[in-house]
Structures are given as C-alpha cells and as structure tokens.
Amino acid sequence: MAEQRLTPPVHLGLPTSAPKPAAECDICQALVHERQLAEARGNKTKVVDLNLELRSHPKHEGQR
Ligand SMILES: [Zn+2]
C-alpha cells in the first residue's frame, strides 16, 4: 500500500549557485567531480545533495 500523503519539499532557500570547493581538499574535489557527473545526467537530487555536502564539509570549516 503506497502512502498517498503529500510531503512538502524541504527547500531551505538554497541559492542556485554552487558552493566553492576548498582548493586543497581532495574530498571537495571529488564531490565537485561527482556533481558534474550528476549534472550531466540530469540528476538534480544528487546535485543538491552534493552541494549540501560541499557546503557543510566540516574538515576545513573555519580554516582560511
Ligand atoms: Zn572539503
């Protein structure tokens, strides 16, 4: 039995611009690469997901 309940999309007012990866972070670089692949496939859910990961990547938070 499929639930017919409508779940409202959780939009946090994300800007369309992609977050910048840290230049020296391999993980960020990999995330960007994956994002490009996802974009090429039209997988917007994945793109948003990867953007979130990039934005909140903790390893260099507060580092400058
Ligand atoms: Zn990173």
N, CA, C, O and the ligand as a Tripos MOL2 file, in Angstrom:
@<TRIPOS>MOLECULE
protein
  257   255    65     0     0
PROTEIN
NO_CHARGES

@<TRIPOS>ATOM
      1 N           0.8470   -1.2060    0.0000 N.3       1 MET1
      2 CA          0.0000    0.0000    0.0000 C.3       1 MET1
      3 C           0.8810    1.2530    0.0000 C.2       1 MET1
      4 O           1.6550    1.4770    0.9310 O.2       1 MET1
      5 N           0.7600    2.0280   -1.0040 N.am      2 ALA2
      6 CA          1.5620    3.2470   -1.0640 C.3       2 ALA2
      7 C           0.8670    4.3720   -0.3170 C.2       2 ALA2
      8 O          -0.3460    4.5590   -0.4110 O.2       2 ALA2
      9 N           1.6520    5.0940    0.4080 N.am      3 GLU3
     10 CA          1.0800    6.2350    1.1110 C.3       3 GLU3
     11 C           0.8260    7.3700    0.1170 C.2       3 GLU3
     12 O           1.6780    7.7110   -0.7030 O.2       3 GLU3
     13 N          -0.3410    7.9260    0.2190 N.am      4 GLN4
     14 CA         -0.6930    9.0000   -0.7180 C.3       4 GLN4
     15 C          -0.4710   10.3760   -0.0940 C.2       4 GLN4
     16 O          -0.8430   11.4050   -0.6590 O.2       4 GLN4
     17 N           0.1350   10.3640    1.0670 N.am      5 ARG5
     18 CA          0.3410   11.6380    1.7540 C.3       5 ARG5
     19 C           1.3530   12.5030    0.9930 C.2       5 ARG5
     20 O           2.3840   12.0160    0.5280 O.2       5 ARG5
     21 N           1.0450   13.7480    0.8840 N.am      6 LEU6
     22 CA          1.9660   14.6650    0.2150 C.3       6 LEU6
     23 C           2.9710   15.2080    1.2200 C.2       6 LEU6
     24 O           2.6110   15.8510    2.2070 O.2       6 LEU6
     25 N           4.2290   14.9350    0.9460 N.am      7 THR7
     26 CA          5.2530   15.5150    1.8070 C.3       7 THR7
     27 C           5.7640   16.7980    1.1710 C.2       7 THR7
     28 O           6.2360   16.7850    0.0340 O.2       7 THR7
     29 N           5.6730   17.8820    1.8830 N.am      8 PRO8
     30 CA          6.1560   19.1480    1.3240 C.3       8 PRO8
     31 C           7.6640   19.0970    1.1320 C.2       8 PRO8
     32 O           8.3770   18.5890    1.9980 O.2       8 PRO8
     33 N           8.1550   19.6050    0.0300 N.am      9 PRO9
     34 CA          9.6010   19.5960   -0.2170 C.3       9 PRO9
     35 C          10.3150   20.4810    0.7880 C.2       9 PRO9
     36 O           9.8520   21.5670    1.1360 O.2       9 PRO9
     37 N          11.4430   19.9900    1.2380 N.am     10 VAL10
     38 CA         12.2040   20.7590    2.2200 C.3      10 VAL10
     39 C          13.1760   21.6660    1.4880 C.2      10 VAL10
     40 O          14.3250   21.3180    1.2160 O.2      10 VAL10
     41 N          12.6620   22.8310    1.1860 N.am     11 HIS11
     42 CA         13.5260   23.7930    0.4930 C.3      11 HIS11
     43 C          14.0070   24.8370    1.4770 C.2      11 HIS11
     44 O          13.2060   25.5470    2.0850 O.2      11 HIS11
     45 N          15.2760   24.9280    1.6270 N.am     12 LEU12
     46 CA         15.8290   25.8690    2.5880 C.3      12 LEU12
     47 C          16.2670   27.1510    1.9000 C.2      12 LEU12
     48 O          17.1290   27.8750    2.3990 O.2      12 LEU12
     49 N          15.6780   27.4170    0.7760 N.am     13 GLY13
     50 CA         16.0640   28.6210    0.0580 C.3      13 GLY13
     51 C          17.4870   28.5410   -0.4500 C.2      13 GLY13
     52 O          18.2480   29.5060   -0.3750 O.2      13 GLY13
     53 N          17.8310   27.3810   -0.9650 N.am     14 LEU14
     54 CA         19.1880   27.2070   -1.4670 C.3      14 LEU14
     55 C          19.4080   28.0630   -2.7060 C.2      14 LEU14
     56 O          18.5820   28.0740   -3.6190 O.2      14 LEU14
     57 N          20.5020   28.7620   -2.7290 N.am     15 PRO15
     58 CA         20.8290   29.5200   -3.9350 C.3      15 PRO15
     59 C          21.1870   28.5780   -5.0690 C.2      15 PRO15
     60 O          21.6250   27.4500   -4.8440 O.2      15 PRO15
     61 N          20.9990   29.0460   -6.2660 N.am     16 THR16
     62 CA         21.2990   28.1820   -7.4060 C.3      16 THR16
     63 C          22.7970   28.0630   -7.6420 C.2      16 THR16
     64 O          23.2730   27.1230   -8.2780 O.2      16 THR16
     65 N          23.5210   29.0320   -7.1180 N.am     17 SER17
     66 CA         24.9610   28.9850   -7.3370 C.3      17 SER17
     67 C          25.5780   27.8590   -6.5290 C.2      17 SER17
     68 O          25.1870   27.6090   -5.3890 O.2      17 SER17
     69 N          26.5320   27.1940   -7.1220 N.am     18 ALA18
     70 CA         27.1660   26.0690   -6.4610 C.3      18 ALA18
     71 C          28.2010   26.5710   -5.4730 C.2      18 ALA18
     72 O          28.8920   27.5550   -5.7370 O.2      18 ALA18
     73 N          28.3100   25.9020   -4.3380 N.am     19 PRO19
     74 CA         29.3360   26.2630   -3.3630 C.3      19 PRO19
     75 C          30.7140   25.9550   -3.9080 C.2      19 PRO19
     76 O          30.8970   25.0250   -4.6930 O.2      19 PRO19
     77 N          31.6620   26.7320   -3.4880 N.am     20 LYS20
     78 CA         33.0240   26.5080   -3.9760 C.3      20 LYS20
     79 C          33.7240   25.4670   -3.1260 C.2      20 LYS20
     80 O          33.6420   25.4960   -1.8980 O.2      20 LYS20
     81 N          34.4070   24.5570   -3.7790 N.am     21 PRO21
     82 CA         35.1760   23.5700   -3.0270 C.3      21 PRO21
     83 C          36.4560   24.1890   -2.5080 C.2      21 PRO21
     84 O          36.9830   25.1360   -3.0910 O.2      21 PRO21
     85 N          36.9450   23.6540   -1.4250 N.am     22 ALA22
     86 CA         38.2480   24.0900   -0.9400 C.3      22 ALA22
     87 C          39.3140   23.5850   -1.9060 C.2      22 ALA22
     88 O          39.3010   22.4260   -2.3190 O.2      22 ALA22
     89 N          40.2250   24.4680   -2.2540 N.am     23 ALA23
     90 CA         41.1850   24.1490   -3.3130 C.3      23 ALA23
     91 C          42.0320   22.9280   -2.9820 C.2      23 ALA23
     92 O          42.3840   22.1410   -3.8620 O.2      23 ALA23
     93 N          42.3510   22.7840   -1.7040 N.am     24 GLU24
     94 CA         43.2860   21.7240   -1.3520 C.3      24 GLU24
     95 C          42.6110   20.5210   -0.7180 C.2      24 GLU24
     96 O          43.2650   19.6730   -0.1110 O.2      24 GLU24
     97 N          41.2850   20.4570   -0.8670 N.am     25 CYS25
     98 CA         40.5760   19.3490   -0.2360 C.3      25 CYS25
     99 C          40.1980   18.3190   -1.2910 C.2      25 CYS25
    100 O          39.3990   18.5950   -2.1860 O.2      25 CYS25
    101 N          40.7760   17.1400   -1.1780 N.am     26 ASP26
    102 CA         40.5160   16.0750   -2.1470 C.3      26 ASP26
    103 C          39.0440   15.6750   -2.1440 C.2      26 ASP26
    104 O          38.4620   15.3690   -3.1850 O.2      26 ASP26
    105 N          38.4650   15.6840   -0.9610 N.am     27 ILE27
    106 CA         37.0650   15.2760   -0.8550 C.3      27 ILE27
    107 C          36.1720   16.2590   -1.5900 C.2      27 ILE27
    108 O          35.2470   15.8700   -2.3040 O.2      27 ILE27
    109 N          36.4620   17.5270   -1.4060 N.am     28 CYS28
    110 CA         35.6800   18.5440   -2.1130 C.3      28 CYS28
    111 C          35.8490   18.4000   -3.6180 C.2      28 CYS28
    112 O          34.8820   18.5160   -4.3710 O.2      28 CYS28
    113 N          37.0590   18.1520   -4.0470 N.am     29 GLN29
    114 CA         37.3010   17.9790   -5.4680 C.3      29 GLN29
    115 C          36.5020   16.8000   -6.0040 C.2      29 GLN29
    116 O          35.9230   16.8590   -7.0890 O.2      29 GLN29
    117 N          36.4850   15.7380   -5.2270 N.am     30 ALA30
    118 CA         35.7350   14.5490   -5.6340 C.3      30 ALA30
    119 C          34.2430   14.8440   -5.6760 C.2      30 ALA30
    120 O          33.5310   14.3800   -6.5670 O.2      30 ALA30
    121 N          33.7790   15.6180   -4.7070 N.am     31 LEU31
    122 CA         32.3590   15.9780   -4.6710 C.3      31 LEU31
    123 C          31.9910   16.8090   -5.8990 C.2      31 LEU31
    124 O          30.9320   16.6200   -6.4970 O.2      31 LEU31
    125 N          32.8730   17.7230   -6.2580 N.am     32 VAL32
    126 CA         32.6300   18.5540   -7.4370 C.3      32 VAL32
    127 C          32.5760   17.6930   -8.6940 C.2      32 VAL32
    128 O          31.7340   17.8930   -9.5690 O.2      32 VAL32
    129 N          33.4820   16.7450   -8.7600 N.am     33 HIS33
    130 CA         33.5180   15.8440   -9.9030 C.3      33 HIS33
    131 C          32.2180   15.0440   -9.9910 C.2      33 HIS33
    132 O          31.6260   14.9070  -11.0620 O.2      33 HIS33
    133 N          31.7970   14.5290   -8.8610 N.am     34 GLU34
    134 CA         30.5360   13.7710   -8.8230 C.3      34 GLU34
    135 C          29.3610   14.6450   -9.2050 C.2      34 GLU34
    136 O          28.4320   14.2060   -9.8840 O.2      34 GLU34
    137 N          29.4170   15.8870   -8.7600 N.am     35 ARG35
    138 CA         28.3380   16.8200   -9.0630 C.3      35 ARG35
    139 C          28.2450   17.0710  -10.5690 C.2      35 ARG35
    140 O          27.1570   17.1570  -11.1380 O.2      35 ARG35
    141 N          29.4040   17.1860  -11.1900 N.am     36 GLN36
    142 CA         29.4120   17.3980  -12.6370 C.3      36 GLN36
    143 C          28.7990   16.2050  -13.3510 C.2      36 GLN36
    144 O          28.0480   16.3630  -14.3140 O.2      36 GLN36
    145 N          29.1250   15.0170  -12.8750 N.am     37 LEU37
    146 CA         28.5420   13.8090  -13.4630 C.3      37 LEU37
    147 C          27.0340   13.7960  -13.2750 C.2      37 LEU37
    148 O          26.2820   13.4610  -14.1900 O.2      37 LEU37
    149 N          26.6020   14.1680  -12.0700 N.am     38 ALA38
    150 CA         25.1760   14.1840  -11.7740 C.3      38 ALA38
    151 C          24.4600   15.2160  -12.6360 C.2      38 ALA38
    152 O          23.3600   14.9690  -13.1300 O.2      38 ALA38
    153 N          25.0910   16.3690  -12.8110 N.am     39 GLU39
    154 CA         24.5100   17.4060  -13.6630 C.3      39 GLU39
    155 C          24.3700   16.9110  -15.0880 C.2      39 GLU39
    156 O          23.3620   17.1470  -15.7530 O.2      39 GLU39
    157 N          25.4090   16.2180  -15.5430 N.am     40 ALA40
    158 CA         25.3990   15.7120  -16.9200 C.3      40 ALA40
    159 C          24.2710   14.7050  -17.1300 C.2      40 ALA40
    160 O          23.7400   14.5550  -18.2310 O.2      40 ALA40
    161 N          23.9210   14.0190  -16.0370 N.am     41 ARG41
    162 CA         22.8540   13.0210  -16.1410 C.3      41 ARG41
    163 C          21.4890   13.6030  -15.8030 C.2      41 ARG41
    164 O          20.4710   12.9170  -15.8870 O.2      41 ARG41
    165 N          21.4800   14.8690  -15.4210 N.am     42 GLY42
    166 CA         20.2190   15.4980  -15.0740 C.3      42 GLY42
    167 C          19.6870   15.0490  -13.7310 C.2      42 GLY42
    168 O          18.4930   15.1620  -13.4530 O.2      42 GLY42
    169 N          20.5760   14.5390  -12.9000 N.am     43 ASN43
    170 CA         20.1790   14.0580  -11.5780 C.3      43 ASN43
    171 C          20.2400   15.2100  -10.5720 C.2      43 ASN43
    172 O          21.2230   15.3750   -9.8500 O.2      43 ASN43
    173 N          19.1710   15.9960  -10.5450 N.am     44 LYS44
    174 CA         19.2040   17.2160   -9.7440 C.3      44 LYS44
    175 C          19.1940   16.9320   -8.2590 C.2      44 LYS44
    176 O          19.7630   17.6810   -7.4650 O.2      44 LYS44
    177 N          18.5480   15.8500   -7.8930 N.am     45 THR45
    178 CA         18.5320   15.4790   -6.4760 C.3      45 THR45
    179 C          19.9510   15.2500   -5.9780 C.2      45 THR45
    180 O          20.3350   15.6950   -4.8960 O.2      45 THR45
    181 N          20.7080   14.5460   -6.7940 N.am     46 LYS46
    182 CA         22.0970   14.2520   -6.4420 C.3      46 LYS46
    183 C          22.9260   15.5380   -6.4040 C.2      46 LYS46
    184 O          23.7810   15.7200   -5.5370 O.2      46 LYS46
    185 N          22.6550   16.4110   -7.3510 N.am     47 VAL47
    186 CA         23.3960   17.6750   -7.3970 C.3      47 VAL47
    187 C          23.1700   18.4730   -6.1190 C.2      47 VAL47
    188 O          24.1160   18.9800   -5.5160 O.2      47 VAL47
    189 N          21.9080   18.5780   -5.7130 N.am     48 VAL48
    190 CA         21.5770   19.3060   -4.4870 C.3      48 VAL48
    191 C          22.2490   18.6490   -3.2940 C.2      48 VAL48
    192 O          22.7760   19.3150   -2.4030 O.2      48 VAL48
    193 N          22.2150   17.3320   -3.3030 N.am     49 ASP49
    194 CA         22.8230   16.5610   -2.2280 C.3      49 ASP49
    195 C          24.3170   16.8560   -2.1110 C.2      49 ASP49
    196 O          24.8440   17.0900   -1.0240 O.2      49 ASP49
    197 N          24.9740   16.8370   -3.2570 N.am     50 LEU50
    198 CA         26.4150   17.0620   -3.2670 C.3      50 LEU50
    199 C          26.7360   18.5010   -2.8980 C.2      50 LEU50
    200 O          27.7380   18.7680   -2.2360 O.2      50 LEU50
    201 N          25.8930   19.4180   -3.3220 N.am     51 ASN51
    202 CA         26.0930   20.8170   -2.9440 C.3      51 ASN51
    203 C          26.0030   20.9880   -1.4360 C.2      51 ASN51
    204 O          26.7710   21.7340   -0.8280 O.2      51 ASN51
    205 N          25.0560   20.2870   -0.8530 N.am     52 LEU52
    206 CA         24.9080   20.3490    0.6010 C.3      52 LEU52
    207 C          26.1530   19.7940    1.2820 C.2      52 LEU52
    208 O          26.6490   20.3530    2.2610 O.2      52 LEU52
    209 N          26.6420   18.6920    0.7450 N.am     53 GLU53
    210 CA         27.8380   18.0870    1.3240 C.3      53 GLU53
    211 C          29.0290   19.0270    1.2170 C.2      53 GLU53
    212 O          29.8130   19.1830    2.1540 O.2      53 GLU53
    213 N          29.1390   19.6420    0.0610 N.am     54 LEU54
    214 CA         30.2340   20.5780   -0.1580 C.3      54 LEU54
    215 C          30.1410   21.7410    0.8210 C.2      54 LEU54
    216 O          31.1270   22.1600    1.4270 O.2      54 LEU54
    217 N          28.9170   22.2440    0.9510 N.am     55 ARG55
    218 CA         28.7090   23.4200    1.7760 C.3      55 ARG55
    219 C          29.0260   23.1280    3.2390 C.2      55 ARG55
    220 O          29.5360   23.9760    3.9720 O.2      55 ARG55
    221 N          28.7090   21.9080    3.6290 N.am     56 SER56
    222 CA         28.8430   21.6020    5.0460 C.3      56 SER56
    223 C          30.0370   20.7060    5.3280 C.2      56 SER56
    224 O          30.1320   20.1080    6.4010 O.2      56 SER56
    225 N          30.9450   20.6110    4.3680 N.am     57 HIS57
    226 CA         32.1060   19.7650    4.5990 C.3      57 HIS57
    227 C          32.8900   20.2920    5.7900 C.2      57 HIS57
    228 O          33.4060   21.4090    5.7470 O.2      57 HIS57
    229 N          32.9840   19.5100    6.8390 N.am     58 PRO58
    230 CA         33.4810   20.0190    8.1250 C.3      58 PRO58
    231 C          34.9860   20.1390    8.2200 C.2      58 PRO58
    232 O          35.4930   20.8510    9.0870 O.2      58 PRO58
    233 N          35.7050   19.4650    7.3540 N.am     59 LYS59
    234 CA         37.1420   19.3510    7.5870 C.3      59 LYS59
    235 C          37.8780   20.6860    7.5390 C.2      59 LYS59
    236 O          38.8900   20.8760    8.2130 O.2      59 LYS59
    237 N          37.3620   21.5940    6.7410 N.am     60 HIS60
    238 CA         38.0700   22.8700    6.6260 C.3      60 HIS60
    239 C          37.1860   24.0300    7.0380 C.2      60 HIS60
    240 O          37.4110   25.1820    6.6670 O.2      60 HIS60
    241 N          36.1690   23.6830    7.8210 N.am     61 GLU61
    242 CA         35.3220   24.7580    8.3010 C.3      61 GLU61
    243 C          36.0980   25.6160    9.2860 C.2      61 GLU61
    244 O          36.7130   25.1030   10.2210 O.2      61 GLU61
    245 N          36.0660   26.9030    9.0740 N.am     62 GLY62
    246 CA         36.8040   27.7920    9.9580 C.3      62 GLY62
    247 C          38.2580   27.9520    9.5450 C.2      62 GLY62
    248 O          38.9660   28.8050   10.0800 O.2      62 GLY62
    249 N          38.7080   27.1370    8.5980 N.am     63 GLN63
    250 CA         40.0790   27.2870    8.1160 C.3      63 GLN63
    251 C          40.1080   28.3020    6.9920 C.2      63 GLN63
    252 O          39.1920   28.3910    6.1750 O.2      63 GLN63
    253 N          41.1520   29.0370    6.9780 N.am     64 ARG64
    254 CA         41.2830   30.0180    5.8940 C.3      64 ARG64
    255 C          42.7150   30.0130    5.4050 C.2      64 ARG64
    256 O          43.0590   30.7640    4.4920 O.2      64 ARG64
    257 ZN         36.3770   19.6070    1.7010 Zn       65 ZN65
@<TRIPOS>BOND
     1     1     2 1
     2     2     3 1
     3     3     4 2
     4     3     5 am
     5     5     6 1
     6     6     7 1
     7     7     8 2
     8     7     9 am
     9     9    10 1
    10    10    11 1
    11    11    12 2
    12    11    13 am
    13    13    14 1
    14    14    15 1
    15    15    16 2
    16    15    17 am
    17    17    18 1
    18    18    19 1
    19    19    20 2
    20    19    21 am
    21    21    22 1
    22    22    23 1
    23    23    24 2
    24    23    25 am
    25    25    26 1
    26    26    27 1
    27    27    28 2
    28    27    29 am
    29    29    30 1
    30    30    31 1
    31    31    32 2
    32    31    33 am
    33    33    34 1
    34    34    35 1
    35    35    36 2
    36    35    37 am
    37    37    38 1
    38    38    39 1
    39    39    40 2
    40    39    41 am
    41    41    42 1
    42    42    43 1
    43    43    44 2
    44    43    45 am
    45    45    46 1
    46    46    47 1
    47    47    48 2
    48    47    49 am
    49    49    50 1
    50    50    51 1
    51    51    52 2
    52    51    53 am
    53    53    54 1
    54    54    55 1
    55    55    56 2
    56    55    57 am
    57    57    58 1
    58    58    59 1
    59    59    60 2
    60    59    61 am
    61    61    62 1
    62    62    63 1
    63    63    64 2
    64    63    65 am
    65    65    66 1
    66    66    67 1
    67    67    68 2
    68    67    69 am
    69    69    70 1
    70    70    71 1
    71    71    72 2
    72    71    73 am
    73    73    74 1
    74    74    75 1
    75    75    76 2
    76    75    77 am
    77    77    78 1
    78    78    79 1
    79    79    80 2
    80    79    81 am
    81    81    82 1
    82    82    83 1
    83    83    84 2
    84    83    85 am
    85    85    86 1
    86    86    87 1
    87    87    88 2
    88    87    89 am
    89    89    90 1
    90    90    91 1
    91    91    92 2
    92    91    93 am
    93    93    94 1
    94    94    95 1
    95    95    96 2
    96    95    97 am
    97    97    98 1
    98    98    99 1
    99    99   100 2
   100    99   101 am
   101   101   102 1
   102   102   103 1
   103   103   104 2
   104   103   105 am
   105   105   106 1
   106   106   107 1
   107   107   108 2
   108   107   109 am
   109   109   110 1
   110   110   111 1
   111   111   112 2
   112   111   113 am
   113   113   114 1
   114   114   115 1
   115   115   116 2
   116   115   117 am
   117   117   118 1
   118   118   119 1
   119   119   120 2
   120   119   121 am
   121   121   122 1
   122   122   123 1
   123   123   124 2
   124   123   125 am
   125   125   126 1
   126   126   127 1
   127   127   128 2
   128   127   129 am
   129   129   130 1
   130   130   131 1
   131   131   132 2
   132   131   133 am
   133   133   134 1
   134   134   135 1
   135   135   136 2
   136   135   137 am
   137   137   138 1
   138   138   139 1
   139   139   140 2
   140   139   141 am
   141   141   142 1
   142   142   143 1
   143   143   144 2
   144   143   145 am
   145   145   146 1
   146   146   147 1
   147   147   148 2
   148   147   149 am
   149   149   150 1
   150   150   151 1
   151   151   152 2
   152   151   153 am
   153   153   154 1
   154   154   155 1
   155   155   156 2
   156   155   157 am
   157   157   158 1
   158   158   159 1
   159   159   160 2
   160   159   161 am
   161   161   162 1
   162   162   163 1
   163   163   164 2
   164   163   165 am
   165   165   166 1
   166   166   167 1
   167   167   168 2
   168   167   169 am
   169   169   170 1
   170   170   171 1
   171   171   172 2
   172   171   173 am
   173   173   174 1
   174   174   175 1
   175   175   176 2
   176   175   177 am
   177   177   178 1
   178   178   179 1
   179   179   180 2
   180   179   181 am
   181   181   182 1
   182   182   183 1
   183   183   184 2
   184   183   185 am
   185   185   186 1
   186   186   187 1
   187   187   188 2
   188   187   189 am
   189   189   190 1
   190   190   191 1
   191   191   192 2
   192   191   193 am
   193   193   194 1
   194   194   195 1
   195   195   196 2
   196   195   197 am
   197   197   198 1
   198   198   199 1
   199   199   200 2
   200   199   201 am
   201   201   202 1
   202   202   203 1
   203   203   204 2
   204   203   205 am
   205   205   206 1
   206   206   207 1
   207   207   208 2
   208   207   209 am
   209   209   210 1
   210   210   211 1
   211   211   212 2
   212   211   213 am
   213   213   214 1
   214   214   215 1
   215   215   216 2
   216   215   217 am
   217   217   218 1
   218   218   219 1
   219   219   220 2
   220   219   221 am
   221   221   222 1
   222   222   223 1
   223   223   224 2
   224   223   225 am
   225   225   226 1
   226   226   227 1
   227   227   228 2
   228   227   229 am
   229   229   230 1
   230   230   231 1
   231   231   232 2
   232   231   233 am
   233   233   234 1
   234   234   235 1
   235   235   236 2
   236   235   237 am
   237   237   238 1
   238   238   239 1
   239   239   240 2
   240   239   241 am
   241   241   242 1
   242   242   243 1
   243   243   244 2
   244   243   245 am
   245   245   246 1
   246   246   247 1
   247   247   248 2
   248   247   249 am
   249   249   250 1
   250   250   251 1
   251   251   252 2
   252   251   253 am
   253   253   254 1
   254   254   255 1
   255   255   256 2
@<TRIPOS>SUBSTRUCTURE
     1 MET1         2 RESIDUE 1 A MET
     2 ALA2         6 RESIDUE 1 A ALA
     3 GLU3        10 RESIDUE 1 A GLU
     4 GLN4        14 RESIDUE 1 A GLN
     5 ARG5        18 RESIDUE 1 A ARG
     6 LEU6        22 RESIDUE 1 A LEU
     7 THR7        26 RESIDUE 1 A THR
     8 PRO8        30 RESIDUE 1 A PRO
     9 PRO9        34 RESIDUE 1 A PRO
    10 VAL10       38 RESIDUE 1 A VAL
    11 HIS11       42 RESIDUE 1 A HIS
    12 LEU12       46 RESIDUE 1 A LEU
    13 GLY13       50 RESIDUE 1 A GLY
    14 LEU14       54 RESIDUE 1 A LEU
    15 PRO15       58 RESIDUE 1 A PRO
    16 THR16       62 RESIDUE 1 A THR
    17 SER17       66 RESIDUE 1 A SER
    18 ALA18       70 RESIDUE 1 A ALA
    19 PRO19       74 RESIDUE 1 A PRO
    20 LYS20       78 RESIDUE 1 A LYS
    21 PRO21       82 RESIDUE 1 A PRO
    22 ALA22       86 RESIDUE 1 A ALA
    23 ALA23       90 RESIDUE 1 A ALA
    24 GLU24       94 RESIDUE 1 A GLU
    25 CYS25       98 RESIDUE 1 A CYS
    26 ASP26      102 RESIDUE 1 A ASP
    27 ILE27      106 RESIDUE 1 A ILE
    28 CYS28      110 RESIDUE 1 A CYS
    29 GLN29      114 RESIDUE 1 A GLN
    30 ALA30      118 RESIDUE 1 A ALA
    31 LEU31      122 RESIDUE 1 A LEU
    32 VAL32      126 RESIDUE 1 A VAL
    33 HIS33      130 RESIDUE 1 A HIS
    34 GLU34      134 RESIDUE 1 A GLU
    35 ARG35      138 RESIDUE 1 A ARG
    36 GLN36      142 RESIDUE 1 A GLN
    37 LEU37      146 RESIDUE 1 A LEU
    38 ALA38      150 RESIDUE 1 A ALA
    39 GLU39      154 RESIDUE 1 A GLU
    40 ALA40      158 RESIDUE 1 A ALA
    41 ARG41      162 RESIDUE 1 A ARG
    42 GLY42      166 RESIDUE 1 A GLY
    43 ASN43      170 RESIDUE 1 A ASN
    44 LYS44      174 RESIDUE 1 A LYS
    45 THR45      178 RESIDUE 1 A THR
    46 LYS46      182 RESIDUE 1 A LYS
    47 VAL47      186 RESIDUE 1 A VAL
    48 VAL48      190 RESIDUE 1 A VAL
    49 ASP49      194 RESIDUE 1 A ASP
    50 LEU50      198 RESIDUE 1 A LEU
    51 ASN51      202 RESIDUE 1 A ASN
    52 LEU52      206 RESIDUE 1 A LEU
    53 GLU53      210 RESIDUE 1 A GLU
    54 LEU54      214 RESIDUE 1 A LEU
    55 ARG55      218 RESIDUE 1 A ARG
    56 SER56      222 RESIDUE 1 A SER
    57 HIS57      226 RESIDUE 1 A HIS
    58 PRO58      230 RESIDUE 1 A PRO
    59 LYS59      234 RESIDUE 1 A LYS
    60 HIS60      238 RESIDUE 1 A HIS
    61 GLU61      242 RESIDUE 1 A GLU
    62 GLY62      246 RESIDUE 1 A GLY
    63 GLN63      250 RESIDUE 1 A GLN
    64 ARG64      254 RESIDUE 1 A ARG
    65 ZN65       257 GROUP 0 **** ****
